[in-house]
């Protein structure tokens, strides 16, 4: 009754059951890609402690206002049966037309273009920053760790830009095949990254406790939250295999990660880090 409450016109609450909501969670992941860049960008802040806290809170607030609230308004004003109709246009366009905003489709197209450019700029930054960090840590060619007189990692930036150019060319030549592969790799990359962050955070908190180091940014039950998050990410990843639209996520993602892991262990030994002194010891 909870997921199929009788309501003939619209199908009720959760009309397709929990499975429909779970598939929706997989789709919504694209809205959160690279949200972890908050921590990466904090490394360049003058006061990382305050910057991370502020960015964390503002990001959560923006997600609630611009994502959850907008979806709530859409399904409140427009029945979901209309949104998935054969002749359905953008839900935002529908709502804007209902409110009486002229040129709704043109306005939304402009917003989408600006959002896409903003997302691409963020991806360019994060890929450049990560490549630069990997180079400085010895996990990528040293040439990508060089910076210009203005403090810009030019070589890492150029390689990231070349990657965007190659992706654009491949998509232009064969969009039918290129787009699903790009989606699969980006989704698996996000899931793998988030899962790794949760696992790393659990062990990080454990080591901090053992070394009697107190963190100023406290999260109640942080290790249990990380465990729950990892289980959720793992569940979503497994679900993609049983969903035809997302099955390629594991088909393309797993081989890529295995190759990267093999290359990492082939080149570099693991180290044990003392969190208090920052000293590293080869294992």
TIBA-869301 format. One line per 10 residues: number of its first residue (from 1); their letters; for each residue x, y, z of N, C-alpha, C, CB. Coordinates in pm, whole numbers, plus 50000, padded with zeros to 5 digits. Glycine has a CB too. Example, Ala and Ser with C-alpha at 12.3 -4.5 7.8 and 13.67 -1.06 7.14 Angstrom:
% residues 2
1 = AS = 51319/49431/50780/51230/49550/50780/51320/49670/50780/51131/49553/50905; 51285/49775/50708/51367/49894/50714/51290/50003/50787/51408/49940/50572
//
This chain:
% residues 283
1 = XXXXXXXXXX = 50082/49880/50000/50000/50000/50000/50086/50126/50000/49907/50000/50121; 50200/50117/50063/50286/50236/50071/50336/50279/49935/50405/50209/50163; 50375/50183/49849/50434/50216/49722/50334/50213/49606/50546/50121/49693; 50212/50160/49631/50111/50157/49525/49975/50196/49581/50104/50018/49458; 49974/50311/49644/49850/50362/49701/49749/50387/49590/49875/50491/49783; 49626/50335/49602/49529/50344/49492/49494/50486/49455/49404/50270/49527; 49519/50520/49332/49485/50652/49278/49481/50638/49127/49589/50763/49324; 49370/50596/49069/49361/50562/48926/49415/50667/48830/49222/50536/48891; 49384/50797/48849/49430/50894/48748/49581/50903/48734/49376/51030/48781; 49653/50901/48846/49797/50925/48841/49881/50805/48885/49832/51043/48927
11 = XXXXXXXXXX = 49818/50702/48937/49893/50583/48976/49935/50579/49120/50012/50572/48892; 49915/50687/49195/49947/50687/49337/50092/50718/49367/49913/50556/49395; 50127/50700/49493/50263/50727/49540/50354/50610/49508/50263/50756/49693; 50466/50637/49441/50555/50531/49392/50477/50433/49305/50621/50457/49511; 50417/50478/49195/50331/50391/49113/50402/50271/49052/50269/50471/49003; 50533/50282/49030/50608/50170/48972/50687/50092/49077/50703/50221/48866; 50652/50114/49204/50719/50043/49311/50856/50100/49342/50733/49899/49275; 50924/50037/49436/51055/50086/49478/51159/50071/49368/51101/50012/49601; 51141/49972/49281/51239/49951/49173/51248/50072/49082/51202/49827/49091; 51133/50136/49057/51134/50256/48974/51213/50369/49038/50992/50302/48948
21 = XXXXXXXXXX = 51200/50383/49169/51275/50486/49242/51424/50453/49241/51223/50498/49387; 51456/50325/49257/51597/50283/49259/51665/50312/49126/51608/50134/49294; 51595/50285/49015/51650/50316/48883/51666/50466/48868/51559/50260/48771; 51571/50541/48925/51582/50687/48922/51705/50737/48995/51459/50750/48982; 51744/50667/49101/51866/50703/49175/51989/50689/49085/51881/50615/49301; 51992/50581/49006/52105/50560/48915/52114/50675/48815/52091/50425/48840; 51998/50714/48760/51996/50822/48662/52039/50954/48725/51856/50836/48600; 51994/50979/48847/52023/51107/48912/52170/51124/48949/51938/51122/49036; 52246/51015/48944/52389/51023/48978/52461/51125/48890/52455/50885/48963; 52415/51138/48764/52481/51231/48673/52475/51375/48724/52418/51223/48535
31 = XXXXXXXXXX = 52377/51405/48808/52366/51540/48862/52471/51569/48968/52228/51562/48920; 52537/51465/49016/52632/51482/49125/52775/51448/49085/52592/51396/49241; 52799/51425/48958/52934/51390/48914/53034/51498/48954/52937/51369/48762; 53146/51455/49008/53258/51541/49049/53225/51633/49166/53303/51624/48933; 53126/51594/49245/53098/51674/49364/53215/51666/49463/52967/51627/49431; 53296/51560/49446/53411/51542/49534/53520/51646/49509/53468/51404/49518; 53504/51727/49404/53604/51828/49372/53612/51935/49481/53573/51892/49238; 53514/51937/49571/53519/52031/49684/53648/52010/49763/53396/52013/49776; 53679/51884/49792/53799/51854/49870/53925/51882/49792/53798/51709/49915; 53921/51857/49661/54039/51881/49577/54069/52031/49570/54019/51824/49435
41 = XXXXXXXXXX = 53964/52110/49549/53982/52255/49539/54026/52316/49671/53854/52321/49492; 53992/52251/49782/54027/52306/49913/54178/52315/49932/53967/52221/50023; 54252/52233/49858/54397/52235/49870/54459/52366/49825/54455/52124/49791; 54387/52443/49745/54439/52570/49697/54384/52688/49776/54406/52587/49550; 54302/52661/49876/54244/52768/49957/54345/52816/50062/54115/52721/50026; 54332/52944/50101/54421/52998/50202/54395/52934/50338/54405/53150/50211; 54268/52907/50366/54230/52845/50493/54142/52723/50462/54155/52946/50586; 54204/52608/50433/54127/52488/50394/54023/52446/50498/54221/52374/50370; 54055/52465/50624/53962/52423/50730/53827/52494/50716/54022/52451/50869; 53831/52626/50700/53708/52702/50684/53647/52683/50546/53733/52849/50710
51 = XXXXXXXXXX = 53734/52671/50445/53686/52659/50307/53605/52532/50287/53803/52663/50209; 53654/52420/50343/53584/52293/50326/53449/52296/50396/53669/52176/50381; 53445/52349/50516/53319/52357/50589/53217/52442/50513/53342/52416/50729; 53262/52558/50465/53172/52647/50393/53125/52584/50263/53241/52780/50365; 53216/52522/50189/53180/52459/50062/53086/52342/50084/53305/52412/49988; 53111/52264/50189/53026/52149/50219/52882/52193/50249/53083/52070/50339; 52868/52294/50333/52734/52341/50370/52663/52407/50253/52744/52438/50487; 52735/52491/50177/52672/52560/50064/52633/52463/49954/52766/52666/50009; 52714/52358/49933/52680/52258/49831/52554/52182/49870/52796/52161/49811; 52545/52142/49995/52424/52072/50043/52301/52160/50028/52441/52028/50189
61 = XXXXXXXXXX = 52315/52289/50059/52202/52382/50047/52161/52399/49902/52239/52517/50108; 52257/52411/49812/52226/52427/49670/52157/52303/49613/52353/52458/49591; 52201/52186/49657/52138/52062/49610/51992/52056/49652/52213/51940/49662; 51965/52100/49774/51827/52099/49824/51741/52200/49748/51823/52129/49974; 51794/52320/49727/51717/52426/49663/51699/52404/49514/51783/52559/49686; 51808/52376/49444/51804/52371/49297/51772/52233/49240/51936/52416/49243; 51781/52129/49321/51754/51995/49269/51627/51938/49332/51873/51901/49297; 51627/51917/49462/51512/51856/49528/51389/51946/49521/51545/51824/49672; 51407/52075/49550/51293/52166/49549/51236/52183/49409/51334/52302/49605; 51323/52191/49309/51274/52205/49171/51196/52082/49127/51391/52230/49075
71 = XXXXXXXXXX = 51245/51962/49163/51172/51840/49130/51037/51835/49202/51255/51717/49167; 51035/51881/49326/50909/51884/49401/50807/51976/49333/50934/51929/49545; 50853/52092/49290/50762/52186/49223/50713/52130/49090/50832/52320/49200; 50800/52061/49018/50762/52006/48888/50652/51902/48903/50884/51943/48818; 50673/51805/48992/50573/51699/49008/50447/51750/49076/50631/51582/49087; 50457/51865/49143/50338/51924/49204/50250/51991/49099/50378/52025/49311; 50314/52058/49002/50239/52132/48900/50202/52048/48779/50320/52251/48855; 50287/51950/48745/50264/51869/48625/50258/51721/48663/50375/51895/48519; 50150/51650/48630/50142/51507/48660/50255/51430/48591/50006/51451/48616; 50307/51330/48661/50419/51254/48605/50376/51178/48480/50474/51156/48709
81 = XXXXXXXXXX = 50248/51146/48469/50199/51076/48350/50213/51162/48225/50054/51034/48368; 50209/51294/48244/50227/51387/48131/50375/51401/48098/50165/51525/48164; 50459/51399/48202/50602/51418/48182/50665/51307/48099/50673/51428/48315; 50612/51185/48111/50670/51072/48038/50593/51039/47912/50676/50950/48127; 50501/51127/47873/50423/51103/47752/50509/51106/47627/50312/51205/47741; 50455/51054/47520/50531/51045/47394/50567/51183/47340/50450/50968/47288; 50478/51279/47362/50501/51413/47310/50554/51508/47417/50372/51469/47251; 50604/51452/47525/50649/51535/47637/50776/51611/47602/50673/51450/47761; 50780/51737/47642/50899/51819/47626/50969/51826/47762/50864/51963/47573; 51061/51919/47777/51131/51932/47903/51033/51966/48016/51240/52040/47893
91 = XXXXXXXXXX = 51045/51900/48131/50957/51931/48244/50967/52077/48286/50990/51842/48362; 51088/52133/48280/51106/52273/48317/51033/52366/48221/51254/52308/48322; 51036/52331/48092/50964/52411/47993/50815/52406/48020/50995/52361/47850; 50764/52289/48053/50622/52275/48083/50581/52365/48199/50588/52129/48115; 50660/52359/48307/50628/52439/48425/50635/52587/48394/50723/52404/48540; 50736/52629/48318/50751/52770/48284/50635/52818/48198/50884/52794/48212; 50585/52732/48110/50470/52769/48027/50343/52777/48111/50451/52668/47913; 50331/52686/48208/50214/52690/48296/50213/52818/48378/50213/52567/48389; 50330/52858/48425/50341/52982/48502/50315/53104/48415/50479/52992/48567; 50338/53090/48284/50313/53199/48191/50437/53273/48148/50220/53294/48252
101 = XXXXXXXXXX = 50551/53210/48155/50676/53272/48113/50693/53254/47962/50798/53212/48190; 50702/53363/47886/50717/53351/47740/50857/53303/47701/50687/53485/47672; 50866/53244/47581/50994/53194/47529/51063/53098/47627/51088/53312/47497; 50982/53013/47690/51036/52923/47792/51141/52829/47734/50924/52842/47855; 51115/52776/47614/51210/52682/47555/51343/52747/47523/51152/52621/47429; 51340/52873/47474/51464/52944/47443/51543/52977/47569/51434/53073/47366; 51470/53018/47673/51535/53049/47800/51603/52926/47857/51434/53105/47900; 51533/52812/47852/51589/52690/47907/51709/52643/47827/51483/52581/47912; 51703/52655/47695/51818/52616/47612/51941/52698/47647/51784/52633/47463; 51921/52827/47671/52033/52913/47711/52090/52868/47845/51988/53060/47718
111 = XXXXXXXXXX = 52002/52835/47940/52046/52790/48071/52124/52659/48060/51926/52772/48166; 52075/52569/47975/52142/52440/47957/52281/52458/47899/52058/52348/47865; 52294/52549/47801/52424/52575/47740/52522/52631/47843/52410/52672/47622; 52475/52728/47922/52560/52787/48025/52600/52681/48129/52488/52905/48094; 52505/52597/48168/52534/52492/48265/52634/52391/48210/52404/52420/48306; 52620/52358/48082/52712/52263/48019/52854/52320/48014/52665/52227/47877; 52865/52447/47978/52996/52512/47975/53058/52520/48114/52985/52652/47914; 52974/52548/48214/53022/52554/48351/53071/52417/48398/52911/52605/48444; 52995/52313/48362/53036/52176/48399/53166/52138/48331/52925/52076/48363; 53180/52174/48203/53302/52143/48131/53421/52216/48193/53288/52180/47983
121 = XXXXXXXXXX = 53401/52340/48234/53508/52416/48298/53550/52351/48430/53463/52561/48322; 53451/52301/48504/53481/52232/48630/53559/52104/48604/53352/52201/48707; 53517/52029/48501/53586/51905/48467/53730/51932/48422/53509/51829/48357; 53747/52041/48349/53881/52078/48303/53970/52111/48421/53874/52199/48207; 53915/52180/48518/53992/52214/48638/54029/52090/48717/53913/52311/48726; 53929/52004/48742/53953/51889/48829/54049/51790/48764/53822/51820/48862; 54038/51770/48633/54129/51677/48566/54271/51732/48565/54082/51650/48421; 54284/51862/48544/54416/51926/48548/54478/51916/48687/54407/52073/48505; 54397/51945/48787/54445/51941/48926/54486/51800/48967/54338/51994/49021; 54409/51701/48928/54440/51563/48964/54566/51515/48892/54323/51471/48932
131 = XXXXXXXXXX = 54578/51549/48764/54696/51508/48688/54821/51573/48746/54680/51545/48539; 54810/51699/48784/54922/51769/48847/54961/51703/48979/54885/51918/48870; 54861/51669/49061/54888/51605/49190/54951/51468/49172/54759/51593/49271; 54902/51391/49075/54958/51259/49048/55104/51269/49004/54876/51186/48941; 55132/51371/48924/55268/51391/48878/55361/51426/48994/55273/51501/48772; 55317/51515/49080/55400/51554/49194/55419/51437/49293/55336/51673/49267; 55323/51344/49295/55334/51228/49384/55412/51114/49321/55196/51179/49423; 55453/51131/49195/55530/51028/49128/55447/50922/49060/55619/50963/49224; 55316/50945/49046/55227/50848/48983/55192/50886/48840/55100/50834/49064; 55251/50990/48787/55231/51033/48649/55362/51097/48601/55110/51135/48636
141 = XXXXXXXXXX = 55383/51106/48471/55506/51167/48419/55534/51304/48482/55498/51181/48268; 55661/51330/48511/55699/51454/48578/55667/51579/48498/55845/51451/48609; 55654/51563/48367/55629/51679/48282/55497/51746/48317/55629/51638/48136; 55402/51670/48371/55271/51726/48405/55271/51793/48542/55165/51617/48402; 55383/51787/48612/55393/51853/48740/55459/51990/48732/55469/51767/48835; 55498/52030/48613/55562/52160/48594/55457/52271/48588/55648/52161/48466; 55494/52386/48642/55402/52499/48642/55467/52618/48572/55362/52537/48786; 55382/52707/48525/55431/52827/48456/55471/52932/48559/55324/52883/48360; 55516/53046/48510/55556/53155/48600/55437/53208/48680/55620/53268/48521; 55316/53184/48628/55194/53229/48696/55138/53123/48791/55089/53268/48595
151 = XXXXXXXXXX = 55209/53011/48803/55163/52906/48893/55059/52814/48832/55107/52966/49015; 55049/52810/48699/54950/52726/48631/55018/52600/48577/54882/52804/48515; 54965/52481/48607/55022/52357/48551/54983/52344/48404/54972/52233/48631; 55057/52414/48320/55020/52426/48178/55015/52291/48108/55119/52517/48107; 55114/52207/48129/55118/52078/48060/54998/51991/48096/55247/52005/48092; 54965/51988/48223/54848/51911/48267/54720/51970/48209/54839/51908/48420; 54715/52103/48200/54599/52170/48143/54585/52138/47994/54610/52321/48164; 54696/52140/47922/54692/52110/47779/54646/51967/47753/54830/52133/47717; 54696/51872/47832/54654/51733/47813/54505/51716/47841/54736/51640/47903; 54456/51783/47943/54313/51777/47975/54230/51836/47862/54284/51851/48106
161 = XXXXXXXXXX = 54278/51947/47805/54207/52009/47693/54208/51919/47570/54270/52145/47659; 54321/51852/47548/54330/51757/47436/54230/51644/47454/54473/51701/47423; 54214/51598/47578/54117/51492/47606/53976/51534/47573/54125/51452/47751; 53940/51658/47607/53808/51710/47573/53791/51718/47422/53786/51848/47636; 53897/51762/47353/53890/51770/47207/53872/51635/47142/54015/51835/47154; 53945/51535/47190/53933/51400/47134/53793/51344/47157/54038/51305/47196; 53740/51365/47278/53605/51317/47308/53502/51383/47217/53570/51345/47455; 53520/51511/47190/53426/51583/47102/53433/51530/46960/53456/51733/47103; 53554/51503/46912/53571/51451/46775/53510/51312/46762/53721/51448/46737; 53537/51226/46861/53482/51089/46858/53330/51092/46860/53535/51007/46977
171 = XXXXXXXXXX = 53274/51180/46941/53128/51190/46948/53070/51241/46817/53086/51281/47062; 53140/51335/46754/53092/51389/46627/53094/51283/46517/53178/51510/46584; 53197/51200/46517/53210/51097/46413/53107/50986/46431/53352/51037/46415; 53091/50938/46554/53000/50826/46579/52928/50845/46712/53077/50691/46577; 52829/50933/46716/52761/50962/46843/52686/50842/46901/52666/51075/46825; 52632/50756/46814/52553/50642/46862/52635/50547/46948/52494/50567/46744; 52761/50528/46913/52847/50436/46989/52929/50508/47095/52939/50362/46894; 52972/50629/47065/53061/50701/47156/52990/50746/47283/53121/50821/47086; 52868/50795/47268/52797/50850/47384/52773/50745/47493/52665/50910/47341; 52721/50625/47462/52702/50525/47568/52831/50487/47639/52639/50400/47510
181 = XXXXXXXXXX = 52942/50478/47564/53070/50443/47626/53116/50554/47721/53177/50417/47517; 53102/50679/47677/53140/50791/47763/53055/50795/47890/53127/50923/47687; 52925/50769/47874/52836/50767/47989/52876/50655/48084/52689/50750/47944; 52906/50537/48028/52942/50422/48110/53070/50449/48189/52960/50298/48023; 53171/50503/48121/53299/50530/48187/53286/50639/48294/53404/50571/48084; 53210/50743/48263/53193/50852/48360/53115/50804/48482/53123/50971/48295; 53010/50723/48459/52932/50672/48571/53015/50578/48658/52806/50600/48520; 53086/50485/48594/53169/50393/48672/53280/50469/48744/53229/50283/48581; 53337/50568/48677/53441/50648/48741/53390/50716/48867/53494/50752/48645; 53267/50770/48859/53209/50836/48975/53182/50737/49087/53080/50908/48937
191 = XXXXXXXXXX = 53120/50624/49053/53088/50523/49154/53215/50467/49219/53007/50409/49092; 53316/50439/49137/53442/50385/49189/53512/50488/49278/53535/50343/49074; 53510/50614/49236/53574/50720/49315/53504/50738/49448/53573/50851/49237; 53371/50747/49445/53297/50766/49570/53313/50647/49664/53149/50788/49540; 53309/50526/49608/53330/50407/49691/53468/50408/49755/53312/50281/49608; 53569/50446/49678/53705/50454/49730/53717/50559/49840/53804/50485/49617; 53647/50670/49822/53650/50776/49923/53589/50727/50054/53574/50901/49873; 53477/50657/50045/53414/50604/50166/53505/50506/50239/53281/50535/50131; 53566/50414/50165/53656/50316/50226/53778/50385/50287/53700/50211/50122; 53837/50477/50212/53954/50550/50261/53920/50629/50386/54008/50644/50153
201 = XXXXXXXXXX = 53802/50690/50387/53761/50771/50503/53744/50685/50628/53631/50844/50472; 53691/50564/50612/53676/50474/50727/53812/50441/50788/53603/50346/50685; 53908/50404/50704/54041/50369/50754/54114/50493/50806/54124/50303/50644; 54089/50608/50743/54151/50733/50787/54105/50768/50929/54116/50848/50691; 53974/50760/50952/53921/50790/51085/53974/50691/51189/53768/50786/51083; 53987/50565/51149/54039/50463/51240/54183/50495/51280/54030/50324/51175; 54266/50531/51182/54406/50564/51210/54417/50690/51294/54483/50581/51080; 54331/50788/51268/54334/50911/51346/54301/50882/51492/54236/51014/51289; 54205/50793/51514/54168/50757/51651/54281/50683/51720/54041/50671/51651; 54345/50591/51650/54455/50514/51709/54574/50602/51742/54498/50404/51614
211 = XXXXXXXXXX = 54597/50708/51664/54710/50797/51687/54672/50917/51773/54766/50845/51554; 54548/50913/51830/54501/51018/51922/54507/51157/51860/54583/51016/52049; 54468/51166/51734/54464/51294/51665/54318/51338/51653/54531/51285/51523; 54289/51456/51703/54151/51506/51702/54130/51597/51581/54120/51582/51833; 54026/51570/51505/53993/51652/51389/53899/51765/51428/53930/51565/51278; 53921/51881/51369/53835/51995/51399/53701/51987/51326/53906/52125/51362; 53702/51921/51209/53577/51904/51134/53516/51770/51174/53602/51912/50978; 53427/51773/51272/53373/51651/51328/53240/51614/51261/53353/51667/51479; 53224/51485/51236/53101/51431/51179/53055/51317/51270/53122/51380/51030; 52939/51331/51334/52891/51224/51423/52876/51091/51349/52757/51265/51485
221 = XXXXXXXXXX = 52925/50985/51410/52915/50850/51352/52968/50846/51210/52769/50802/51355; 53079/50914/51187/53132/50928/51051/53168/50794/50988/53254/51017/51052; 53225/50703/51067/53266/50574/51011/53145/50490/50971/53351/50497/51112; 53038/50497/51048/52917/50423/51014/52848/50485/50892/52820/50420/51133; 52853/50617/50882/52797/50685/50765/52874/50646/50640/52799/50838/50784; 53006/50640/50651/53089/50599/50537/53060/50454/50498/53238/50617/50570; 53040/50368/50597/53008/50228/50568/52874/50217/50495/53005/50145/50697; 52776/50292/50542/52645/50293/50477/52656/50346/50335/52544/50378/50558; 52735/50454/50318/52754/50511/50184/52820/50413/50090/52835/50637/50193; 52920/50340/50140/52989/50241/50055/52894/50129/50014/53109/50183/50129
231 = XXXXXXXXXX = 52812/50082/50107/52716/49977/50075/52616/50026/49970/52641/49929/50201; 52572/50152/49984/52478/50209/49887/52541/50219/49748/52430/50347/49933; 52665/50267/49743/52736/50278/49615/52756/50141/49553/52870/50349/49633; 52794/50043/49634/52814/49907/49584/52684/49849/49531/52870/49817/49695; 52574/49877/49600/52443/49828/49555/52403/49889/49422/52336/49858/49660; 52426/50019/49408/52394/50087/49282/52480/50032/49168/52415/50239/49295; 52608/50009/49197/52698/49955/49095/52652/49817/49048/52841/49947/49149; 52614/49732/49141/52566/49598/49104/52436/49608/49025/52545/49512/49231; 52350/49702/49062/52222/49718/48993/52241/49753/48846/52138/49825/49061; 52345/49828/48814/52367/49867/48674/52384/49745/48584/52489/49957/48663
241 = XXXXXXXXXX = 52436/49636/48639/52457/49515/48559/52324/49453/48516/52540/49413/48636; 52221/49471/48598/52091/49412/48570/51995/49510/48503/52030/49360/48699; 52048/49626/48464/51968/49726/48394/52025/49743/48254/51965/49862/48471; 51945/49713/48154/51995/49713/48016/52059/49845/47976/51882/49680/47920; 51997/49956/48019/52047/50088/47979/52183/50120/48041/51947/50194/48018; 52218/50055/48151/52342/50088/48221/52436/49969/48234/52310/50141/48359; 52408/49860/48163/52490/49740/48175/52634/49764/48129/52429/49628/48094; 52652/49855/48035/52787/49883/47984/52875/49951/48089/52778/49970/47860; 52814/49999/48198/52893/50063/48304/53001/49971/48357/52801/50108/48418; 52965/49849/48390/53062/49752/48440/53143/49689/48327/52993/49644/48520
251 = XXXXXXXXXX = 53081/49676/48210/53151/49614/48098/53274/49693/48056/53057/49599/47979; 53263/49825/48058/53377/49910/48020/53457/49957/48141/53327/50031/47941; 53390/49974/48255/53457/50029/48372/53552/49934/48441/53358/50075/48468; 53510/49810/48463/53593/49714/48535/53726/49687/48466/53516/49583/48552; 53728/49658/48334/53858/49636/48268/53951/49756/48279/53837/49604/48122; 53895/49877/48267/53978/49997/48277/54042/50008/48415/53894/50122/48248; 53965/49985/48520/54017/49995/48656/54122/49887/48682/53904/49983/48758; 54100/49767/48632/54197/49659/48650/54331/49694/48586/54143/49528/48591; 54326/49756/48469/54448/49798/48402/54520/49905/48484/54418/49851/48260; 54444/50002/48536/54504/50109/48616/54566/50055/48745/54398/50216/48649
261 = XXXXXXXXXX = 54496/49962/48810/54550/49902/48933/54678/49824/48904/54445/49809/48997; 54679/49751/48794/54798/49675/48756/54916/49768/48731/54770/49589/48632; 54890/49877/48658/54997/49973/48629/55049/50039/48757/54947/50081/48532; 54958/50065/48851/54999/50129/48976/55092/50039/49056/54875/50165/49060; 55053/49916/49076/55136/49824/49156/55261/49780/49083/55054/49703/49195; 55259/49790/48951/55377/49756/48874/55485/49861/48891/55342/49741/48727; 55444/49985/48913/55538/50097/48917/55573/50142/49058/55482/50212/48840; 55479/50133/49150/55498/50200/49279/55471/50106/49396/55408/50321/49288; 55555/50118/49500/55533/50042/49623/55440/50121/49715/55667/50012/49694; 55367/50050/49799/55279/50118/49894/55362/50172/50009/55169/50022/49945
271 = XXXXXXXXXX = 55309/50273/50077/55379/50334/50189/55286/50344/50308/55433/50474/50151; 55347/50347/50425/55271/50366/50548/55296/50509/50595/55312/50263/50658; 55188/50584/50615/55198/50725/50648/55165/50748/50794/55105/50808/50559; 55253/50818/50864/55226/50861/50999/55148/50992/50992/55358/50878/51082; 55022/50990/51034/54935/51106/51018/54977/51222/51106/54793/51068/51048; 55052/51195/51210/55092/51301/51302/55215/51375/51252/55118/51244/51439; 55315/51298/51207/55440/51359/51162/55447/51380/51012/55556/51275/51205; 55365/51303/50939/55367/51312/50794/55477/51230/50731/55381/51454/50752; 55549/51149/50810/55658/51068/50759/55605/50942/50691/55756/51031/50871; 55668/50903/50580/55628/50785/50506/55732/50675/50523/55608/50819/50356
281 = XXX = 55683/50551/50531/55771/50435/50544/55731/50333/50440/55765/50375/50687; 55826/50286/50360/55797/50184/50259/55758/50054/50326/55918/50163/50165; 55654/49989/50269/55609/49862/50325/55666/49747/50242/55454/49855/50328
//
